[in-house]
Amino acid sequence: MPEAPPFWGIQSKNWRNRARYRNEIVIRGAHRRRYGNSISRRIRSKEKIKNVGHISKIVRNTR
């Protein structure tokens, strides 16, 4: 048993960072949701652009 670190030592190390990790996970989830929405909007806007024939070259290059 001496090779294994004490259980309470592991607990105290994780406890310090637990709140931070939880916040990071929540923030990442929000970012992911926002990113997913922007992708779907981009796809929709590209479909609309394909239907219109007279769009300037500048707009085409930005997408």
NORFEN-V330241 format. One record per residue. N is the residue number from 1. RES is the residue in three letters. PSI is psi as a letter, one per 30 degrees, with the letter a starting at -180 (none if undefined). OMEGA is omega in degrees with one decimal (999 if undefined). Layout:
BEGIN
n={N N}
res={RES RES}
psi={PSI PSI}
omega={OMEGA OMEGA}
END
This chain:
BEGIN
n={1 2 3 4 5 6 7 8 9 10 11 12 13 14 15 16 17 18 19 20 21 22 23 24 25 26 27 28 29 30 31 32 33 34 35 36 37 38 39 40 41 42 43 44 45 46 47 48 49 50 51 52 53 54 55 56 57 58 59 60 61 62 63}
res={MET PRO GLU ALA PRO PRO PHE TRP GLY ILE GLN SER LYS ASN TRP ARG ASN ARG ALA ARG TYR ARG ASN GLU ILE VAL ILE ARG GLY ALA HIS ARG ARG ARG TYR GLY ASN SER ILE SER ARG ARG ILE ARG SER LYS GLU LYS ILE LYS ASN VAL GLY HIS ILE SER LYS ILE VAL ARG ASN THR ARG}
psi={f f e k l k e f e e e e e e e e f e e e e e e e e e e e e e e e e e e e e e e e e e e e e e e e e e f k f i k l e e e e f f none}
omega={-175.4 -178.6 -176.5 177.3 -179.6 -176.0 -176.4 176.3 177.8 -178.3 -175.6 179.1 -179.1 -175.2 -178.0 -174.0 -171.5 -178.0 -179.0 179.8 -179.3 179.1 -179.8 179.8 -179.9 -178.5 179.4 178.7 179.4 178.5 -178.5 179.7 -179.0 -179.4 178.6 178.4 -177.9 178.6 -178.4 177.3 -179.9 -179.2 179.6 -178.1 177.8 178.6 178.8 -178.2 179.7 -178.3 -178.6 -175.4 -170.6 177.5 -175.9 -179.3 -178.4 -178.9 179.4 -177.9 -177.8 -176.7 999}
END
